[in-house]
């Protein structure tokens, strides 16, 4: 089963680029790209921070 974060889709709804989101999260833009591709997965505290910034629920963020 592949898990990935739908950060690209949700951040676009906020009008943010992936780079802008990575700057707000204080992580490298490639890190956010890897989450979106399912190559890596953030730890729960970072996922909660992403949810807070994007104003979404964890269920909305995770794509299985």
PDB file of N, CA, C and O in Angstrom:
ATOM      1  N   UNK A   1       0.850  -1.177   0.000  1.00  0.00           N
ATOM      2  CA  UNK A   1       0.000   0.000   0.000  1.00  0.00           C
ATOM      3  C   UNK A   1       0.895   1.240   0.000  1.00  0.00           C
ATOM      4  O   UNK A   1       1.848   1.322   0.776  1.00  0.00           O
ATOM      5  N   UNK A   2       0.595   2.182  -0.851  1.00  0.00           N
ATOM      6  CA  UNK A   2       1.353   3.419  -0.956  1.00  0.00           C
ATOM      7  C   UNK A   2       0.640   4.516  -0.180  1.00  0.00           C
ATOM      8  O   UNK A   2      -0.542   4.782  -0.400  1.00  0.00           O
ATOM      9  N   UNK A   3       1.364   5.142   0.722  1.00  0.00           N
ATOM     10  CA  UNK A   3       0.835   6.301   1.432  1.00  0.00           C
ATOM     11  C   UNK A   3       1.519   7.539   0.890  1.00  0.00           C
ATOM     12  O   UNK A   3       2.726   7.535   0.648  1.00  0.00           O
ATOM     13  N   UNK A   4       0.761   8.581   0.703  1.00  0.00           N
ATOM     14  CA  UNK A   4       1.358   9.850   0.297  1.00  0.00           C
ATOM     15  C   UNK A   4       0.516  10.969   0.878  1.00  0.00           C
ATOM     16  O   UNK A   4      -0.654  10.778   1.212  1.00  0.00           O
ATOM     17  N   UNK A   5       1.118  12.122   0.993  1.00  0.00           N
ATOM     18  CA  UNK A   5       0.398  13.295   1.463  1.00  0.00           C
ATOM     19  C   UNK A   5      -0.084  14.091   0.267  1.00  0.00           C
ATOM     20  O   UNK A   5       0.630  14.232  -0.726  1.00  0.00           O
ATOM     21  N   UNK A   6      -1.284  14.605   0.363  1.00  0.00           N
ATOM     22  CA  UNK A   6      -1.852  15.400  -0.717  1.00  0.00           C
ATOM     23  C   UNK A   6      -1.547  16.883  -0.499  1.00  0.00           C
ATOM     24  O   UNK A   6      -2.430  17.729  -0.641  1.00  0.00           O
ATOM     25  N   UNK A   7      -0.313  17.189  -0.158  1.00  0.00           N
ATOM     26  CA  UNK A   7       0.044  18.572   0.155  1.00  0.00           C
ATOM     27  C   UNK A   7      -0.057  19.474  -1.065  1.00  0.00           C
ATOM     28  O   UNK A   7      -0.428  20.641  -0.938  1.00  0.00           O
ATOM     29  N   UNK A   8       0.261  18.964  -2.225  1.00  0.00           N
ATOM     30  CA  UNK A   8       0.205  19.782  -3.433  1.00  0.00           C
ATOM     31  C   UNK A   8      -1.223  20.238  -3.719  1.00  0.00           C
ATOM     32  O   UNK A   8      -1.472  21.418  -3.964  1.00  0.00           O
ATOM     33  N   UNK A   9      -2.142  19.300  -3.685  1.00  0.00           N
ATOM     34  CA  UNK A   9      -3.535  19.616  -3.983  1.00  0.00           C
ATOM     35  C   UNK A   9      -4.109  20.608  -2.977  1.00  0.00           C
ATOM     36  O   UNK A   9      -4.774  21.572  -3.356  1.00  0.00           O
ATOM     37  N   UNK A  10      -3.851  20.370  -1.706  1.00  0.00           N
ATOM     38  CA  UNK A  10      -4.443  21.201  -0.661  1.00  0.00           C
ATOM     39  C   UNK A  10      -3.777  22.572  -0.611  1.00  0.00           C
ATOM     40  O   UNK A  10      -4.456  23.578  -0.403  1.00  0.00           O
ATOM     41  N   UNK A  11      -2.458  22.630  -0.797  1.00  0.00           N
ATOM     42  CA  UNK A  11      -1.779  23.927  -0.759  1.00  0.00           C
ATOM     43  C   UNK A  11      -2.181  24.805  -1.947  1.00  0.00           C
ATOM     44  O   UNK A  11      -2.244  26.028  -1.819  1.00  0.00           O
ATOM     45  N   UNK A  12      -2.454  24.188  -3.098  1.00  0.00           N
ATOM     46  CA  UNK A  12      -2.921  24.963  -4.247  1.00  0.00           C
ATOM     47  C   UNK A  12      -4.256  25.631  -3.949  1.00  0.00           C
ATOM     48  O   UNK A  12      -4.511  26.743  -4.411  1.00  0.00           O
ATOM     49  N   UNK A  13      -5.108  24.958  -3.181  1.00  0.00           N
ATOM     50  CA  UNK A  13      -6.385  25.548  -2.798  1.00  0.00           C
ATOM     51  C   UNK A  13      -6.196  26.782  -1.923  1.00  0.00           C
ATOM     52  O   UNK A  13      -7.048  27.671  -1.903  1.00  0.00           O
ATOM     53  N   UNK A  14      -5.077  26.836  -1.200  1.00  0.00           N
ATOM     54  CA  UNK A  14      -4.764  27.998  -0.369  1.00  0.00           C
ATOM     55  C   UNK A  14      -4.027  29.068  -1.168  1.00  0.00           C
ATOM     56  O   UNK A  14      -3.806  30.174  -0.674  1.00  0.00           O
ATOM     57  N   UNK A  15      -3.645  28.737  -2.410  1.00  0.00           N
ATOM     58  CA  UNK A  15      -2.913  29.672  -3.247  1.00  0.00           C
ATOM     59  C   UNK A  15      -1.421  29.672  -2.981  1.00  0.00           C
ATOM     60  O   UNK A  15      -0.730  30.632  -3.323  1.00  0.00           O
ATOM     61  N   UNK A  16      -0.912  28.603  -2.374  1.00  0.00           N
ATOM     62  CA  UNK A  16       0.510  28.494  -2.049  1.00  0.00           C
ATOM     63  C   UNK A  16       1.187  27.529  -3.004  1.00  0.00           C
ATOM     64  O   UNK A  16       0.593  26.547  -3.449  1.00  0.00           O
ATOM     65  N   UNK A  17       2.432  27.826  -3.306  1.00  0.00           N
ATOM     66  CA  UNK A  17       3.250  26.876  -4.052  1.00  0.00           C
ATOM     67  C   UNK A  17       3.852  25.894  -3.049  1.00  0.00           C
ATOM     68  O   UNK A  17       3.786  26.103  -1.837  1.00  0.00           O
ATOM     69  N   UNK A  18       4.434  24.831  -3.573  1.00  0.00           N
ATOM     70  CA  UNK A  18       5.097  23.865  -2.699  1.00  0.00           C
ATOM     71  C   UNK A  18       6.278  24.520  -1.987  1.00  0.00           C
ATOM     72  O   UNK A  18       6.566  24.205  -0.832  1.00  0.00           O
ATOM     73  N   UNK A  19       6.949  25.418  -2.671  1.00  0.00           N
ATOM     74  CA  UNK A  19       8.089  26.117  -2.063  1.00  0.00           C
ATOM     75  C   UNK A  19       7.615  27.004  -0.909  1.00  0.00           C
ATOM     76  O   UNK A  19       8.252  27.050   0.142  1.00  0.00           O
ATOM     77  N   UNK A  20       6.503  27.702  -1.105  1.00  0.00           N
ATOM     78  CA  UNK A  20       5.966  28.551  -0.029  1.00  0.00           C
ATOM     79  C   UNK A  20       5.580  27.709   1.178  1.00  0.00           C
ATOM     80  O   UNK A  20       5.834  28.097   2.318  1.00  0.00           O
ATOM     81  N   UNK A  21       4.973  26.571   0.934  1.00  0.00           N
ATOM     82  CA  UNK A  21       4.603  25.691   2.033  1.00  0.00           C
ATOM     83  C   UNK A  21       5.846  25.197   2.763  1.00  0.00           C
ATOM     84  O   UNK A  21       5.876  25.172   3.994  1.00  0.00           O
ATOM     85  N   UNK A  22       6.865  24.805   2.014  1.00  0.00           N
ATOM     86  CA  UNK A  22       8.085  24.314   2.659  1.00  0.00           C
ATOM     87  C   UNK A  22       8.739  25.409   3.502  1.00  0.00           C
ATOM     88  O   UNK A  22       9.274  25.126   4.574  1.00  0.00           O
ATOM     89  N   UNK A  23       8.701  26.647   3.032  1.00  0.00           N
ATOM     90  CA  UNK A  23       9.250  27.756   3.819  1.00  0.00           C
ATOM     91  C   UNK A  23       8.457  27.962   5.104  1.00  0.00           C
ATOM     92  O   UNK A  23       9.041  28.208   6.159  1.00  0.00           O
ATOM     93  N   UNK A  24       7.145  27.863   5.025  1.00  0.00           N
ATOM     94  CA  UNK A  24       6.307  28.024   6.224  1.00  0.00           C
ATOM     95  C   UNK A  24       6.540  26.891   7.226  1.00  0.00           C
ATOM     96  O   UNK A  24       6.430  27.088   8.436  1.00  0.00           O
ATOM     97  N   UNK A  25       6.862  25.702   6.706  1.00  0.00           N
ATOM     98  CA  UNK A  25       7.133  24.550   7.575  1.00  0.00           C
ATOM     99  C   UNK A  25       8.592  24.491   8.018  1.00  0.00           C
ATOM    100  O   UNK A  25       8.955  23.696   8.885  1.00  0.00           O
ATOM    101  N   UNK A  26       9.425  25.340   7.415  1.00  0.00           N
ATOM    102  CA  UNK A  26      10.860  25.375   7.689  1.00  0.00           C
ATOM    103  C   UNK A  26      11.536  24.043   7.370  1.00  0.00           C
ATOM    104  O   UNK A  26      12.346  23.532   8.143  1.00  0.00           O
ATOM    105  N   UNK A  27      11.177  23.498   6.209  1.00  0.00           N
ATOM    106  CA  UNK A  27      11.817  22.295   5.685  1.00  0.00           C
ATOM    107  C   UNK A  27      12.234  22.565   4.250  1.00  0.00           C
ATOM    108  O   UNK A  27      11.754  23.513   3.627  1.00  0.00           O
ATOM    109  N   UNK A  28      13.118  21.744   3.729  1.00  0.00           N
ATOM    110  CA  UNK A  28      13.563  21.873   2.352  1.00  0.00           C
ATOM    111  C   UNK A  28      12.400  21.583   1.403  1.00  0.00           C
ATOM    112  O   UNK A  28      11.554  20.739   1.696  1.00  0.00           O
ATOM    113  N   UNK A  29      12.359  22.274   0.281  1.00  0.00           N
ATOM    114  CA  UNK A  29      11.253  22.061  -0.661  1.00  0.00           C
ATOM    115  C   UNK A  29      11.229  20.641  -1.203  1.00  0.00           C
ATOM    116  O   UNK A  29      10.163  20.131  -1.548  1.00  0.00           O
ATOM    117  N   UNK A  30      12.395  19.988  -1.284  1.00  0.00           N
ATOM    118  CA  UNK A  30      12.422  18.596  -1.750  1.00  0.00           C
ATOM    119  C   UNK A  30      11.738  17.671  -0.746  1.00  0.00           C
ATOM    120  O   UNK A  30      11.148  16.663  -1.133  1.00  0.00           O
ATOM    121  N   UNK A  31      11.813  18.005   0.518  1.00  0.00           N
ATOM    122  CA  UNK A  31      11.149  17.195   1.540  1.00  0.00           C
ATOM    123  C   UNK A  31       9.651  17.161   1.293  1.00  0.00           C
ATOM    124  O   UNK A  31       9.031  16.099   1.342  1.00  0.00           O
ATOM    125  N   UNK A  32       9.073  18.321   1.029  1.00  0.00           N
ATOM    126  CA  UNK A  32       7.632  18.401   0.750  1.00  0.00           C
ATOM    127  C   UNK A  32       7.309  17.659  -0.541  1.00  0.00           C
ATOM    128  O   UNK A  32       6.281  16.989  -0.633  1.00  0.00           O
ATOM    129  N   UNK A  33       8.172  17.776  -1.524  1.00  0.00           N
ATOM    130  CA  UNK A  33       7.973  17.067  -2.784  1.00  0.00           C
ATOM    131  C   UNK A  33       7.973  15.549  -2.554  1.00  0.00           C
ATOM    132  O   UNK A  33       7.145  14.833  -3.117  1.00  0.00           O
ATOM    133  N   UNK A  34       8.895  15.070  -1.734  1.00  0.00           N
ATOM    134  CA  UNK A  34       8.960  13.636  -1.436  1.00  0.00           C
ATOM    135  C   UNK A  34       7.714  13.162  -0.708  1.00  0.00           C
ATOM    136  O   UNK A  34       7.232  12.060  -0.968  1.00  0.00           O
ATOM    137  N   UNK A  35       7.183  13.976   0.202  1.00  0.00           N
ATOM    138  CA  UNK A  35       5.932  13.605   0.885  1.00  0.00           C
ATOM    139  C   UNK A  35       4.817  13.449  -0.136  1.00  0.00           C
ATOM    140  O   UNK A  35       4.043  12.492  -0.091  1.00  0.00           O
ATOM    141  N   UNK A  36       4.746  14.390  -1.045  1.00  0.00           N
ATOM    142  CA  UNK A  36       3.678  14.380  -2.043  1.00  0.00           C
ATOM    143  C   UNK A  36       3.796  13.178  -2.979  1.00  0.00           C
ATOM    144  O   UNK A  36       2.787  12.660  -3.458  1.00  0.00           O
ATOM    145  N   UNK A  37       5.030  12.733  -3.238  1.00  0.00           N
ATOM    146  CA  UNK A  37       5.257  11.585  -4.116  1.00  0.00           C
ATOM    147  C   UNK A  37       5.150  10.254  -3.377  1.00  0.00           C
ATOM    148  O   UNK A  37       5.101   9.201  -4.013  1.00  0.00           O
ATOM    149  N   UNK A  38       5.113  10.285  -2.065  1.00  0.00           N
ATOM    150  CA  UNK A  38       5.068   9.053  -1.290  1.00  0.00           C
ATOM    151  C   UNK A  38       6.442   8.432  -1.083  1.00  0.00           C
ATOM    152  O   UNK A  38       6.539   7.287  -0.641  1.00  0.00           O
ATOM    153  N   UNK A  39       7.502   9.164  -1.393  1.00  0.00           N
ATOM    154  CA  UNK A  39       8.865   8.637  -1.226  1.00  0.00           C
ATOM    155  C   UNK A  39       9.289   8.622   0.232  1.00  0.00           C
ATOM    156  O   UNK A  39       9.997   7.714   0.668  1.00  0.00           O
ATOM    157  N   UNK A  40       8.858   9.627   0.987  1.00  0.00           N
ATOM    158  CA  UNK A  40       9.096   9.679   2.432  1.00  0.00           C
ATOM    159  C   UNK A  40       7.799  10.120   3.092  1.00  0.00           C
ATOM    160  O   UNK A  40       6.856  10.552   2.429  1.00  0.00           O
ATOM    161  N   UNK A  41       7.777  10.001   4.401  1.00  0.00           N
ATOM    162  CA  UNK A  41       6.564  10.347   5.142  1.00  0.00           C
ATOM    163  C   UNK A  41       6.983  11.064   6.414  1.00  0.00           C
ATOM    164  O   UNK A  41       7.871  10.586   7.120  1.00  0.00           O
ATOM    165  N   UNK A  42       6.367  12.202   6.725  1.00  0.00           N
ATOM    166  CA  UNK A  42       6.767  12.935   7.928  1.00  0.00           C
ATOM    167  C   UNK A  42       6.262  12.250   9.199  1.00  0.00           C
ATOM    168  O   UNK A  42       5.340  11.435   9.170  1.00  0.00           O
ATOM    169  N   UNK A  43       6.887  12.604  10.290  1.00  0.00           N
ATOM    170  CA  UNK A  43       6.422  12.118  11.592  1.00  0.00           C
ATOM    171  C   UNK A  43       5.144  12.852  11.962  1.00  0.00           C
ATOM    172  O   UNK A  43       4.822  13.898  11.398  1.00  0.00           O
ATOM    173  N   UNK A  44       4.431  12.290  12.909  1.00  0.00           N
ATOM    174  CA  UNK A  44       3.124  12.828  13.297  1.00  0.00           C
ATOM    175  C   UNK A  44       3.166  14.298  13.696  1.00  0.00           C
ATOM    176  O   UNK A  44       2.293  15.046  13.254  1.00  0.00           O
ATOM    177  N   UNK A  45       4.123  14.765  14.503  1.00  0.00           N
ATOM    178  CA  UNK A  45       4.118  16.193  14.843  1.00  0.00           C
ATOM    179  C   UNK A  45       4.187  17.108  13.614  1.00  0.00           C
ATOM    180  O   UNK A  45       3.540  18.154  13.580  1.00  0.00           O
ATOM    181  N   UNK A  46       4.970  16.711  12.612  1.00  0.00           N
ATOM    182  CA  UNK A  46       5.055  17.511  11.393  1.00  0.00           C
ATOM    183  C   UNK A  46       3.751  17.421  10.602  1.00  0.00           C
ATOM    184  O   UNK A  46       3.312  18.412  10.018  1.00  0.00           O
ATOM    185  N   UNK A  47       3.136  16.249  10.579  1.00  0.00           N
ATOM    186  CA  UNK A  47       1.855  16.115   9.879  1.00  0.00           C
ATOM    187  C   UNK A  47       0.799  17.016  10.507  1.00  0.00           C
ATOM    188  O   UNK A  47      -0.008  17.624   9.803  1.00  0.00           O
ATOM    189  N   UNK A  48       0.809  17.098  11.829  1.00  0.00           N
ATOM    190  CA  UNK A  48      -0.146  17.964  12.513  1.00  0.00           C
ATOM    191  C   UNK A  48       0.135  19.434  12.208  1.00  0.00           C
ATOM    192  O   UNK A  48      -0.796  20.230  12.089  1.00  0.00           O
ATOM    193  N   UNK A  49       1.394  19.793  12.084  1.00  0.00           N
ATOM    194  CA  UNK A  49       1.765  21.158  11.715  1.00  0.00           C
ATOM    195  C   UNK A  49       1.283  21.478  10.303  1.00  0.00           C
ATOM    196  O   UNK A  49       0.786  22.574  10.042  1.00  0.00           O
ATOM    197  N   UNK A  50       1.431  20.518   9.399  1.00  0.00           N
ATOM    198  CA  UNK A  50       0.949  20.692   8.025  1.00  0.00           C
ATOM    199  C   UNK A  50      -0.564  20.894   8.032  1.00  0.00           C
ATOM    200  O   UNK A  50      -1.078  21.788   7.359  1.00  0.00           O
ATOM    201  N   UNK A  51      -1.266  20.074   8.783  1.00  0.00           N
ATOM    202  CA  UNK A  51      -2.726  20.202   8.876  1.00  0.00           C
ATOM    203  C   UNK A  51      -3.117  21.571   9.408  1.00  0.00           C
ATOM    204  O   UNK A  51      -4.047  22.200   8.904  1.00  0.00           O
ATOM    205  N   UNK A  52      -2.407  22.027  10.421  1.00  0.00           N
ATOM    206  CA  UNK A  52      -2.713  23.337  10.997  1.00  0.00           C
ATOM    207  C   UNK A  52      -2.510  24.446   9.962  1.00  0.00           C
ATOM    208  O   UNK A  52      -3.362  25.321   9.807  1.00  0.00           O
ATOM    209  N   UNK A  53      -1.382  24.403   9.260  1.00  0.00           N
ATOM    210  CA  UNK A  53      -1.096  25.437   8.255  1.00  0.00           C
ATOM    211  C   UNK A  53      -2.099  25.417   7.099  1.00  0.00           C
ATOM    212  O   UNK A  53      -2.525  26.464   6.612  1.00  0.00           O
ATOM    213  N   UNK A  54      -2.463  24.218   6.675  1.00  0.00           N
ATOM    214  CA  UNK A  54      -3.375  24.089   5.534  1.00  0.00           C
ATOM    215  C   UNK A  54      -4.842  24.082   5.941  1.00  0.00           C
ATOM    216  O   UNK A  54      -5.731  24.019   5.092  1.00  0.00           O
ATOM    217  N   UNK A  55      -5.088  24.146   7.248  1.00  0.00           N
ATOM    218  CA  UNK A  55      -6.450  24.157   7.778  1.00  0.00           C
ATOM    219  C   UNK A  55      -7.261  22.966   7.249  1.00  0.00           C
ATOM    220  O   UNK A  55      -8.344  23.122   6.684  1.00  0.00           O
ATOM    221  N   UNK A  56      -6.694  21.775   7.455  1.00  0.00           N
ATOM    222  CA  UNK A  56      -7.369  20.564   7.008  1.00  0.00           C
ATOM    223  C   UNK A  56      -7.249  19.484   8.082  1.00  0.00           C
ATOM    224  O   UNK A  56      -6.453  19.597   9.014  1.00  0.00           O
ATOM    225  N   UNK A  57      -8.043  18.459   7.932  1.00  0.00           N
ATOM    226  CA  UNK A  57      -7.972  17.316   8.845  1.00  0.00           C
ATOM    227  C   UNK A  57      -6.911  16.341   8.343  1.00  0.00           C
ATOM    228  O   UNK A  57      -6.563  16.333   7.162  1.00  0.00           O
ATOM    229  N   UNK A  58      -6.410  15.529   9.249  1.00  0.00           N
ATOM    230  CA  UNK A  58      -5.404  14.537   8.895  1.00  0.00           C
ATOM    231  C   UNK A  58      -5.943  13.585   7.825  1.00  0.00           C
ATOM    232  O   UNK A  58      -5.205  13.191   6.922  1.00  0.00           O
ATOM    233  N   UNK A  59      -7.209  13.218   7.920  1.00  0.00           N
ATOM    234  CA  UNK A  59      -7.820  12.343   6.918  1.00  0.00           C
ATOM    235  C   UNK A  59      -7.798  12.952   5.531  1.00  0.00           C
ATOM    236  O   UNK A  59      -7.651  12.236   4.540  1.00  0.00           O
ATOM    237  N   UNK A  60      -7.946  14.288   5.449  1.00  0.00           N
ATOM    238  CA  UNK A  60      -7.928  14.967   4.163  1.00  0.00           C
ATOM    239  C   UNK A  60      -6.532  14.998   3.565  1.00  0.00           C
ATOM    240  O   UNK A  60      -6.366  15.047   2.346  1.00  0.00           O
ATOM    241  N   UNK A  61      -5.537  14.967   4.430  1.00  0.00           N
ATOM    242  CA  UNK A  61      -4.154  15.111   4.007  1.00  0.00           C
ATOM    243  C   UNK A  61      -3.542  13.817   3.478  1.00  0.00           C
ATOM    244  O   UNK A  61      -2.706  13.843   2.574  1.00  0.00           O
ATOM    245  N   UNK A  62      -3.958  12.696   4.040  1.00  0.00           N
ATOM    246  CA  UNK A  62      -3.351  11.404   3.705  1.00  0.00           C
ATOM    247  C   UNK A  62      -4.142  10.726   2.602  1.00  0.00           C
ATOM    248  O   UNK A  62      -5.365  10.606   2.674  1.00  0.00           O
ATOM    249  N   UNK A  63      -3.427  10.291   1.591  1.00  0.00           N
ATOM    250  CA  UNK A  63      -4.043   9.575   0.469  1.00  0.00           C
ATOM    251  C   UNK A  63      -3.518   8.144   0.490  1.00  0.00           C
ATOM    252  O   UNK A  63      -2.307   7.924   0.453  1.00  0.00           O
ATOM    253  N   UNK A  64      -4.412   7.187   0.548  1.00  0.00           N
ATOM    254  CA  UNK A  64      -3.983   5.780   0.577  1.00  0.00           C
ATOM    255  C   UNK A  64      -4.326   5.100  -0.727  1.00  0.00           C
ATOM    256  O   UNK A  64      -4.046   3.914  -0.897  1.00  0.00           O
TER     257      UNK A  64
END
